Amino acid sequence: MKFLVILALAVALTEGLVTSDVAPEGFVINGANGTHTPHHVLVEFFNAQQLGFFGGGSIITSTHILTSAQCVHGFVRWRVGYGSFLRDQLTWIESTNAVPNPQYVPTTRNNDIAIITLPTPLVFTARVHPIALPPTNIVMPYQNEQGTILGFGFTSGAVNLPSDNLRYGYVRVQPDAFCLSIFQIVSPNHFCASDNRVPVNICNGDIGGGFTVYYRGEPVLVGINSILIENCHIQWPSAYTRVSHYLPWIHQTIAL
């Protein structure tokens, strides 16, 4: 099936506020309002002409945000909003230092992973905290494992206003053969997920956010929102970068 990769929602920078240029489909479609998710951040990213876009990311250390290469490749400035599940209560920090995976392929979105480095460390609290990465000796997530997807954004394509509340939903990891029949991805670098029982999906502005599962009672970041089906259809899967495949690169990059 033909798919459309949606980078993020274009926005204009006016008087210090980011406002929407277009009315996209709603995202985390059929999701519910979330509460405190200390690792999740809203990422606004800007090109050299100061045209802005937005997506998501995850805190992995006090100075590092793991996100999609789509949110970094070709951009020069990033604003990271953290510390709240309410958009208007986010705290913001700006960075000009980010690096995509050197093997990222923009045309296919393979190796779609990047790290934003913050200029000063975040202060960890109950509302601001890193999420664990997968263990090095296990390839996660497993087929049919349920994961949580997250994102801020429009609740309806008819309403040209961002969601005031972080949204979330649950999807299950699908077989690799099914994923490869839909997406131009490489296994095991990526996986795809959906849930036809209670259809839910990511969409515009969710790119870069995390796909999380529980491992030994602790939330673990196992995927990064990467590729969307055309029109963000809730009955088709989306594709995610598999974090465990990139652990050596992540550890090398954050140590620099």
Secondary structure as GFF3:
##gff-version 3
##sequence-region A 1 256
A	DSSP	beta_strand	9	14	.	.	.	ID=ss1
A	DSSP	beta_strand	17	20	.	.	.	ID=ss2
A	DSSP	beta_strand	32	33	.	.	.	ID=ss3
A	DSSP	beta_strand	40	46	.	.	.	ID=ss4
A	DSSP	beta_strand	52	61	.	.	.	ID=ss5
A	DSSP	beta_strand	64	67	.	.	.	ID=ss6
A	DSSP	three_ten_helix	69	71	.	.	.	ID=ss7
A	DSSP	beta_strand	77	82	.	.	.	ID=ss8
A	DSSP	three_ten_helix	87	89	.	.	.	ID=ss9
A	DSSP	beta_strand	91	95	.	.	.	ID=ss10
A	DSSP	beta_strand	97	100	.	.	.	ID=ss11
A	DSSP	beta_strand	114	117	.	.	.	ID=ss12
A	DSSP	beta_strand	146	151	.	.	.	ID=ss13
A	DSSP	beta_strand	167	173	.	.	.	ID=ss14
A	DSSP	alpha_helix	176	180	.	.	.	ID=ss15
A	DSSP	beta_strand	190	194	.	.	.	ID=ss16
A	DSSP	beta_strand	210	215	.	.	.	ID=ss17
A	DSSP	beta_strand	218	227	.	.	.	ID=ss18
A	DSSP	three_ten_helix	230	232	.	.	.	ID=ss19
A	DSSP	beta_strand	238	242	.	.	.	ID=ss20
A	DSSP	three_ten_helix	243	246	.	.	.	ID=ss21
A	DSSP	alpha_helix	247	255	.	.	.	ID=ss22
###
